[in-house]
């Protein structure tokens, strides 16, 4: 009574593959940036700020579109200093993105 057939515990589940560094520190999710843009267009400014912030965090602060969207949302909320802070980061992010896209060169031997 109350015994399981086959006896013993259920088989262990297979191990999950580790997250790759590209996923952890890669480019922002295009869906998050699009969703932030849709929130901005619909007037859901706080949602835009939240989604753009998640995209910036995933991109390690080099999400140009997300920085711009977040700046626009803050501006419309009347948070002009926060908007300027985000817009000032855009040129830095562009330089960072440009450097990352250039191939690495080895020094002459």
N, C-alpha and C positions, 0 to 999 in steps of 0.2 A: 504494500500500500504506500503510495507516494513516491515510489522509486521511478527514476527516469530510465527509459530504455536506452541501451547503449552505454549507460553509465558514464560518469565523469562530467567535466565541465564542457561547455561548448568550445569549438575550436577558436583560437585567438584570431582577431581580425588582422589582415595584412598591414604592415607598417605604412604610414603615409609618406609620400616623397617629401623631402624638405623643400621649403620655398627657395627659389633661386634668388641671388642678389639682384638680378635684373627686375624681378617682381617687387622686391622690397624697396629698391631705390631707383626704379626706372622712371619712365615718363608717366605723367598723370593719365588716369583712365580717360580716354576720349568721351566715354559716356558721362563721367562726372562733369567734365567741362561743358558738354552739350546741355546737361541737365541744369547746370548753373546758369547758362545762357537763357534757357527756357524760363527759369524762375525770374530772371531779370526782366525778360520781355513781358511776363505775366504780372510783374509788380510784386512778386514774393521776394522781397529784398533780403530778409533774414535767411531764407532758404538758399538764396544765391550765395550769400556770404559763407554759409556753412559748407555747401558743396564745393565752392571754389577753394575754401580753406583746406578741405580734404585733398583736393587735387594738388594744391601747393605742397602739402605735407608729404604726399606720395612722391612728388617730383623733387624733393629736397630743395625747394625754393626756386626752381628754374622753369616753372610753368608760366610762360609768358601770357597766354590767353587767360589763364585762371587769375593771374595777378591783375590783368586789365579788367576783367569782369568784377572782381572783388572791389577794385577801386571805384568802378562805376556804381556798384550797389552802395558802398559807403557814402559816395558823393550824394546820391539820391536820398539817403537816410539823414543827410545833414552833417555827417561825420567827415568834414572836409580834410582834416589833418590825417585821419586814417586813410582816406582816399589817396592823398598825396604820398603817404608812406608806401603804399602799394605801387603806385605809378612810378615812383622813383626807383623801385627795384627792377623795373622792366629792362632798362638799358643794361644793367648788370647781368640779368638773366640771358639777354641776347648775346652778350660777350661770352658768357659761360657756355651757352649752347654752341656758339661758333667754334670755340676752342675744343669742345668735346667732339665736334664733327670732323675736325682736321686730323689727318693721320699722324701718328707719332713718328718722329724722326730720331734716328740714332746719331750720336755724335761721331765725327770722323775718327777712325782709329789710327 
